[in-house]
Amino acid sequence: MCDEATRRVVAQIPLLKTPAGPREPALWPSRLKEEYGALIKAVELNKAADSDWFRLEANADGTRWSGVCWFIHELLKYELQLEVQLTVTYPTTAPDLILPELEGKTAKMFTGGKICLTEHFHPLWARNQPRFGIAHALALGLGPWLAVEVPDLISKGLITHKDGQS
């Protein structure tokens, strides 16, 4: 499913230990602390490898995250708004990764800009939940999705660079 470099990076992202979601108020703060720790480690690994590609911040209760992700294609940086929404059954089910700007531009997306990860990522999440968290979803779900979809959307003219270049 992913290349060796991705496997190495993901192996260094800490697995989470607390099997709780936002609907479990006694355990959620502990899980949220682990989520932040894993995200910080993922960003550190990306920066060390000169492949920094996202920024996120959470709402007060840690159930909605927003920020930007970017993809470099032919030396041009394409920035996209990113939202991560925890599902009601999180961490049993993966979070929704949302790219609102791309809604309706690819068949590999659901209504509302939620990217489709059912075939490749969701089985992996199911085998590894509740140890996987948001950082794992970004590294193993969003990253590969962007690598496949963004160049295709650019070639079709559905995404243009902010300076007007394709």
C-alpha positions in Angstrom: 0.0 0.0 0.0 2.8 2.4 0.7 6.5 2.8 -0.1 9.4 1.9 2.2 10.0 5.6 3.1 6.5 6.0 4.3 6.7 2.8 6.3 9.8 4.0 8.1 8.2 7.3 9.0 5.0 5.7 10.2 6.9 3.2 12.3 8.4 6.2 14.1 5.0 7.8 14.9 4.0 6.7 18.4 1.1 4.4 18.6 -1.7 5.5 20.9 -2.6 3.6 24.0 -5.9 5.1 25.3 -8.8 3.4 23.6 -11.2 6.3 24.0 -13.1 8.8 21.9 -14.6 12.2 22.5 -17.8 10.5 23.9 -15.8 9.2 26.8 -15.1 12.3 28.9 -13.1 10.5 31.6 -10.5 9.1 29.1 -10.7 11.6 26.2 -8.2 14.1 27.7 -5.6 11.3 28.0 -6.2 10.2 24.4 -6.1 13.8 23.2 -2.7 14.3 24.8 -1.5 11.2 23.0 -2.9 12.6 19.7 -1.0 15.8 20.1 2.2 13.9 20.9 1.9 11.8 17.8 1.2 14.8 15.6 4.1 16.7 17.0 6.4 13.7 16.4 5.0 13.4 12.8 5.7 17.0 12.1 9.2 16.7 13.6 9.9 13.7 11.3 8.6 15.5 8.3 10.7 18.5 9.0 13.8 16.4 9.5 13.2 14.7 6.2 12.5 18.1 4.5 9.0 16.9 3.7 6.8 19.2 5.9 3.3 19.2 4.3 0.6 20.1 6.7 -0.4 22.3 9.6 -3.4 21.6 12.0 -5.0 23.0 15.0 -7.9 21.7 17.0 -11.0 23.2 18.4 -11.4 23.4 22.2 -12.6 19.8 22.7 -10.3 18.3 20.1 -13.1 16.9 17.9 -12.6 19.1 14.8 -9.2 20.0 13.4 -8.5 22.5 10.7 -5.5 23.8 8.8 -3.8 23.5 5.5 -1.9 20.8 3.6 0.2 21.3 0.6 1.6 19.3 -2.3 4.6 20.2 -4.5 4.1 19.3 -8.2 6.6 20.4 -10.8 8.2 22.8 -8.4 4.9 24.5 -7.7 3.3 24.5 -4.2 -0.5 23.8 -4.2 -2.1 24.6 -0.8 -5.5 23.1 0.2 -7.7 23.8 3.2 -7.8 20.7 5.4 -10.3 19.6 8.0 -10.2 16.5 10.2 -13.4 15.6 11.8 -13.6 12.8 14.4 -16.4 10.4 13.7 -18.9 9.5 16.5 -17.3 6.1 16.8 -13.7 7.3 16.8 -11.2 5.7 17.3 -13.0 2.5 16.2 -13.5 4.2 12.8 -11.0 6.5 11.1 -11.5 10.3 11.2 -13.0 12.0 8.1 -10.3 13.9 6.1 -12.0 16.8 4.3 -10.6 19.0 1.5 -13.5 21.3 0.9 -11.9 23.0 -2.2 -11.9 19.8 -4.1 -15.5 18.8 -3.5 -17.0 17.5 -6.8 -13.6 17.5 -8.7 -12.8 13.8 -8.3 -14.8 10.6 -8.0 -12.6 9.6 -5.1 -14.4 11.9 -2.8 -17.7 11.9 -0.9 -20.2 14.8 -0.4 -18.8 17.6 1.6 -15.2 17.1 0.4 -14.5 14.0 2.4 -11.8 12.0 0.7 -12.6 8.4 -0.1 -10.3 6.0 1.8 -12.6 3.0 2.0 -10.6 0.6 -0.3 -7.1 1.1 0.9 -6.9 2.9 4.2 -10.0 1.8 6.2 -9.0 -1.9 6.3 -5.6 -0.8 7.6 -7.2 1.4 10.3 -9.5 -1.4 11.3 -6.5 -3.7 11.9 -4.7 -1.1 13.9 -7.4 0.7 15.9 -7.3 2.1 18.6 -3.5 2.4 18.3 -3.8 4.6 15.2 -4.6 8.3 15.5 -4.9 11.5 13.4 -1.2 11.5 12.6 -1.4 8.0 11.2 -4.5 9.0 9.2 -2.6 11.8 7.6 0.5 9.8 6.9 -1.2 6.7 5.5 -4.5 8.2 4.3 -4.2 11.8 3.2 -0.5 11.7 2.0 -0.9 8.9 -0.5 -4.3 10.2 -1.6 -2.7 13.6 -2.4 0.2 11.9 -4.2 -2.2 10.2 -6.6 -5.1 12.7 -6.9 -3.4 16.1 -7.0 -1.2 15.5 -10.1 -4.2 14.0 -11.9 -6.4 17.0 -11.0 -3.7 19.4 -12.1 -3.3 17.6 -15.5 -7.0 17.9 -16.0 -7.0 21.6 -15.2 -9.2 21.2 -12.2 -6.6 22.6 -9.8 -4.5 25.6 -10.8 -1.7 27.2 -9.0 -2.5 30.4 -7.1 -0.3 32.3 -9.6 -2.5 31.0 -12.4 -0.1 28.4 -13.7 -1.2 24.8 -14.2 
